[in-house]
Amino acid sequence: MKICLDAGHFGKYNPSPIVKGYYEAEMAWKLHLLLKAELESYGCEVITTRGDQAKDMEVSKRGKAAQGCDLFISLHSNATADGATSPDYPIVYGQISGVADALAEKLANRIADVMQTKQSGRVGHRKGNNGDYYGVLRGSAAVGVPGLLIEHSFHTNERSAKWLMDESNLRQLAQAEAEVIAKHYGLQKPKVDKLYRVQVGAFRIRENAEAMVRKIKEAGFEAFVTESE
């Protein structure tokens, strides 16, 4: 399974108007790296749209960067004009074709659970003049890749913005999202093979240990000395 991840925006784009120090672009960058690592633990091949957080990239090109992948995901946080009454629901936008709506619903619900938002997760679609409204989804659709744009609640909501500034919370999100994706596609973490250590002897005098190492090497095997309390 090959997945393309996109960190929404760049630099210090989209600061929270009510929580100092929060920037949507910085949150998305951290989250997409954490999610990449989690997905790779399930055996996924994961690519990203950019290698430099400070550099921008045209949105449809970001989506088209997913060519040859099985899934494209763009990570964001939402905003509303009136911060005082800002909602907190997460919403996952799918392509207008609806091709990834089942996964979108699972992700929206899981994100709401992890973030403990007051409002339930939602799935949305936005149509523009030339297909999908969001350029990243339009781009991924153009290369035949199912795409999702995830809004992780609202950074105009004080509680949500503070929650998203905590990297341990982002790690929880990454683990949960990777788990949902893996379960949806029937992926499991590869089993780690056990290793069995062979010890020939233990010596109080180092010279005796080194003499044993020489004998083992003369017999054609690799050996070394380690110290322990």
C-alpha positions as CSV (number, residue, x, y, z in Angstrom):
1,M,0.0,0.0,0.0
2,K,1.4,3.4,-1.0
3,I,0.1,6.6,0.6
4,C,0.9,10.2,-0.1
5,L,0.7,12.6,2.8
6,D,0.3,16.4,2.5
7,A,1.0,18.9,5.3
8,G,-1.5,21.7,4.7
9,H,0.1,25.1,3.9
10,F,3.7,26.2,4.8
11,G,5.8,28.3,7.1
12,K,3.7,30.1,9.7
13,Y,0.5,30.1,7.7
14,N,-2.9,30.4,9.5
15,P,-2.2,31.5,13.1
16,S,-4.9,31.0,15.7
17,P,-6.5,34.3,16.5
18,I,-7.1,33.2,20.1
19,V,-4.2,30.9,21.1
20,K,-0.8,32.5,20.7
21,G,1.8,30.4,19.1
22,Y,-0.5,28.1,17.2
23,Y,-0.1,27.9,13.4
24,E,-2.0,25.5,11.3
25,A,0.9,24.9,9.0
26,E,3.3,24.0,11.8
27,M,0.7,21.6,13.4
28,A,0.1,19.9,10.0
29,W,3.8,19.5,9.4
30,K,4.4,17.8,12.7
31,L,1.3,15.6,12.4
32,H,2.1,14.4,8.9
33,L,5.6,13.3,10.0
34,L,4.1,11.4,12.9
35,L,1.5,9.8,10.7
36,K,4.1,8.8,8.2
37,A,6.0,6.9,10.8
38,E,2.9,5.2,12.1
39,L,1.8,4.1,8.6
40,E,5.2,2.8,7.9
41,S,5.0,0.6,11.0
42,Y,2.1,-1.2,9.1
43,G,4.3,-1.8,6.2
44,C,3.0,1.1,4.0
45,E,5.2,3.0,1.6
46,V,4.6,6.6,2.4
47,I,5.7,9.7,0.4
48,T,5.1,13.4,1.2
49,T,4.3,16.2,-1.1
50,R,7.1,18.5,0.2
51,G,10.5,18.1,1.9
52,D,10.8,21.6,3.2
53,Q,8.2,23.1,5.6
54,A,9.1,26.6,4.7
55,K,8.4,26.2,1.0
56,D,5.0,26.4,-0.6
57,M,3.7,24.2,-3.4
58,E,0.7,24.9,-5.6
59,V,-2.3,22.9,-4.3
60,S,-3.3,20.9,-7.4
61,K,0.4,19.9,-7.8
62,R,0.3,18.6,-4.3
63,G,-2.6,16.3,-5.1
64,K,-1.0,15.2,-8.4
65,A,2.1,14.2,-6.5
66,A,0.1,11.2,-5.3
67,Q,0.2,9.7,-8.8
68,G,0.8,6.0,-8.4
69,C,-0.4,5.9,-4.8
70,D,-3.4,4.1,-3.4
71,L,-4.5,7.1,-1.1
72,F,-3.8,10.8,-0.7
73,I,-4.4,12.6,2.6
74,S,-4.0,16.4,3.3
75,L,-3.9,17.5,6.9
76,H,-5.3,20.7,8.3
77,S,-7.2,22.5,11.0
78,N,-10.3,24.5,10.3
79,A,-11.3,28.1,11.1
80,T,-14.4,30.2,11.4
81,A,-14.9,34.0,11.3
82,D,-16.4,34.2,14.8
83,G,-13.9,32.7,17.3
84,A,-16.2,33.3,20.2
85,T,-18.7,30.8,19.0
86,S,-16.3,28.6,17.0
87,P,-17.5,25.0,16.5
88,D,-15.1,22.1,17.3
89,Y,-16.2,19.3,15.1
90,P,-13.6,17.5,12.9
91,I,-14.6,17.2,9.3
92,V,-13.1,15.0,6.6
93,Y,-13.7,16.2,3.0
94,G,-13.8,13.6,0.3
95,Q,-13.7,13.9,-3.4
96,I,-17.1,14.6,-5.0
97,S,-17.0,11.2,-6.5
98,G,-17.5,9.7,-3.0
99,V,-14.8,7.1,-3.7
100,A,-13.3,7.3,-0.2
101,D,-16.3,8.3,1.9
102,A,-16.4,5.1,4.0
103,L,-12.8,5.8,5.2
104,A,-13.6,9.5,5.6
105,E,-16.5,8.6,8.0
106,K,-14.3,6.3,10.1
107,L,-11.6,8.9,10.4
108,A,-13.9,11.7,11.3
109,N,-15.5,9.6,14.1
110,R,-12.2,8.5,15.4
111,I,-10.7,12.0,15.4
112,A,-13.7,13.3,17.4
113,D,-13.2,10.5,19.9
114,V,-9.5,11.2,20.3
115,M,-9.9,14.9,20.6
116,Q,-13.0,14.6,22.7
117,T,-14.8,17.3,20.7
118,K,-18.3,18.3,21.8
119,Q,-19.6,17.9,18.3
120,S,-19.5,14.7,16.2
121,G,-17.2,14.2,13.3
122,R,-18.5,14.9,9.9
123,V,-17.9,14.0,6.2
124,G,-18.2,16.7,3.6
125,H,-17.8,17.4,-0.1
126,R,-17.4,20.8,-1.9
127,K,-17.8,21.2,-5.6
128,G,-16.1,23.9,-7.6
129,N,-16.3,25.1,-11.1
130,N,-13.8,22.4,-12.4
131,G,-14.6,19.5,-10.1
132,D,-13.6,19.3,-6.5
133,Y,-13.4,22.7,-4.8
134,Y,-10.1,21.9,-2.9
135,G,-7.2,21.9,-5.2
136,V,-5.4,19.0,-3.5
137,L,-8.5,16.8,-4.0
138,R,-8.9,18.0,-7.5
139,G,-5.3,17.2,-8.2
140,S,-5.4,13.7,-6.7
141,A,-8.6,13.0,-8.6
142,A,-6.9,14.0,-11.8
143,V,-4.4,11.2,-11.4
144,G,-6.9,8.7,-10.3
145,V,-6.0,8.5,-6.6
146,P,-8.7,8.6,-3.8
147,G,-8.1,11.7,-1.7
148,L,-9.2,13.1,1.6
149,L,-8.7,16.5,3.3
150,I,-8.9,16.3,7.1
151,E,-9.8,19.3,9.2
152,H,-8.7,18.5,12.8
153,S,-11.3,20.6,14.5
154,F,-11.0,24.4,14.5
155,H,-8.0,26.5,15.5
156,T,-10.5,29.3,16.2
157,N,-11.7,27.1,19.0
158,E,-9.5,27.8,22.1
159,R,-9.7,24.3,23.5
160,S,-9.0,22.6,20.2
161,A,-6.1,24.9,19.3
162,K,-4.4,24.3,22.7
163,W,-5.0,20.6,22.3
164,L,-3.3,20.6,18.9
165,M,-0.3,22.4,20.2
166,D,0.6,19.4,22.4
167,E,2.8,17.0,20.5
168,S,1.8,14.1,22.7
169,N,-1.8,14.7,21.5
170,L,-0.6,14.8,17.9
171,R,1.1,11.5,18.5
172,Q,-2.2,10.1,19.7
173,L,-3.9,11.4,16.6
174,A,-1.3,9.9,14.3
175,Q,-1.6,6.5,16.0
176,A,-5.4,6.5,15.8
177,E,-5.5,7.7,12.2
178,A,-3.0,5.1,11.1
179,E,-4.9,2.4,12.9
180,V,-8.2,3.4,11.2
181,I,-6.5,3.4,7.8
182,A,-4.8,0.0,8.4
183,K,-8.0,-1.6,9.6
184,H,-9.9,-0.2,6.6
185,Y,-7.4,-1.7,4.2
186,G,-6.8,-4.9,6.1
187,L,-3.2,-4.1,7.1
188,Q,-1.4,-5.5,10.1
189,K,2.0,-4.6,11.6
190,P,4.7,-7.1,10.5
191,K,5.7,-9.5,13.2
192,V,9.2,-8.9,14.5
193,D,11.4,-12.0,14.3
194,K,12.9,-13.2,17.6
195,L,16.6,-13.2,18.0
196,Y,18.4,-15.8,20.2
197,R,21.7,-14.8,21.8
198,V,24.4,-17.4,22.3
199,Q,26.8,-16.8,25.2
200,V,29.9,-19.0,25.5
201,G,31.1,-18.0,29.0
202,A,31.4,-15.3,31.6
203,F,34.8,-14.3,33.1
204,R,36.0,-12.2,36.0
205,I,39.3,-11.5,34.3
206,R,39.2,-9.7,30.9
207,E,42.3,-11.5,29.6
208,N,40.5,-14.9,30.0
209,A,37.5,-13.5,28.1
210,E,39.7,-12.3,25.2
211,A,41.5,-15.6,25.1
212,M,38.1,-17.3,24.6
213,V,37.2,-14.8,21.8
214,R,40.4,-15.8,20.0
215,K,39.6,-19.5,20.2
216,I,36.1,-18.8,18.8
217,K,37.4,-16.7,15.9
218,E,40.0,-19.4,15.1
219,A,37.1,-21.8,14.8
220,G,35.6,-19.5,12.1
221,F,32.9,-17.7,14.2
222,E,32.6,-14.0,15.0
223,A,32.8,-13.1,18.7
224,F,33.3,-10.0,20.9
225,V,33.6,-9.1,24.6
226,T,30.9,-7.1,26.5
227,E,31.0,-5.8,30.1
228,S,28.1,-6.1,32.6
229,E,27.7,-5.4,36.3
